[in-house]
């Protein structure tokens, strides 16, 4: 296994491949993403430790979405079992992934603790409790500073863990080493990841414009009745929710392609387990 440095334009290919893979199996991919959200959400409601458990499971769940993308790219049906690939491959894989999850949870908590130094913990408490949009909190200048600090800290945190689940699972890299390799891969391919981020910003913006335009047309033609009616509000909210699910599912489908293009895996190193060897995509 060694790092591959790709041209900046590859970032656009990653986004395009994620969209293409989603539309190969749109219902299956949407259902998998809903299951992804449901697993993490249900875990998060466990009293006292739910938030930490959800963070611990995040790398394994993300790996599951990548495994589903790999299956779809290879022409196989993406099944719900793919979401639990890290735990189905055996105890050794599960332990390594849970250790990676513990590192992620610890890093995330440390990030929130640092942000608490700027606002007394208001933003951190609001984030953990799920009350992240209260107007009185958002308008507080110290909370705004804490939010920006959290955003800036999350960037290097995401770089550390971006490729880590796939490196641990498919390439058998230790959790600590996977963080190093993931960070270096993101730095070395910063051009491609910048284009990738801009491409997804454009896709999400285009999606919002399409949904907004469609909803407006429905209102103007009277299909939903008066714009202030309960039906109009429900339909508009439903369209926004469905479009958000589809767009975010597409984004998660694209994660697999960022990984296989950043790391070259020699054929002779292919692992024996069914889920232990990713296939190289074409950009």
Steps between C-alpha positions, in 0.01 A plus 500: 500500500635843409365849459390618158503873417224583252430811287264763637239414235462155660292666772229566243515134392451390862182705529375377162568137593307540824197635314527230233529221756197626689283502190599144417303389806314808630250321722762272654742786561234724650382217723857430613556864587173512695617190688837671557327802654258285698775287657698804612188688614365209703842448657518867591181485711648244740507676840832647616729337244293510181684795347837331554374167365381668182843656453671165559283337232548779247815359330347152471176642358691716252698194393168326440388772258832468318457123478155552349649735239763239420231237449296727274809595298576131451146433378384328818185584690565733794341330801436618857761250623768717337444761770629252758794374292752589771325274752417217260863449396603357837601601855842632396348747253232601751755571773714714272198696376370556854846622605495742208152607611624558854778722360242693299272543801789616718618747235149635451449550873838673524393732216180592687698548821730748325199690365360516855794718599348780292135489608488307825377187325170637365560388144638162609201432725261608227672271251496198730136556597393559140388858565734656245278767345352689795492865395608633839808279489589567136482877555746482790840632376698259719299206365570617147872503578471146641319388183774638277769342717319166474475534122871576469594207723267264317686550172823327614294248698310399187829471309637263764197271479403545132678189372566335836203255510581367152872474577432304819245269337630437149874555540537374858678816614501560876258771618776745599691454176178536303452849643848602387458358150155652464623846599799482265278382212266794549791747516675356196175504302375834628431620144274206423319531832448873445339434162302216660366732770410768247327243282284383787423857603376556145297178502331589830430854379353370173286254695366779722419713194319212327292415809422866564396559140285187490325591825437855375349368177269272695383795708455730201295243313280442804582131525571537872232757564581824681866554587409532868306172513613207711521281188739741330723513805502122538579437134777762499655351814474151353670602176783667691549192720497254211736710288737540795505123557572434133777760477675390819469135396671591171776672694561192714505286186786713372723439805605160367641653182709755690661206679578265212656779295721624787645160589647244262462140615721238326318187389732277700393672822132422447349359820320170512174618655214583264472855633873555541608624157371813326499525124667787320259743336556694183502872531 
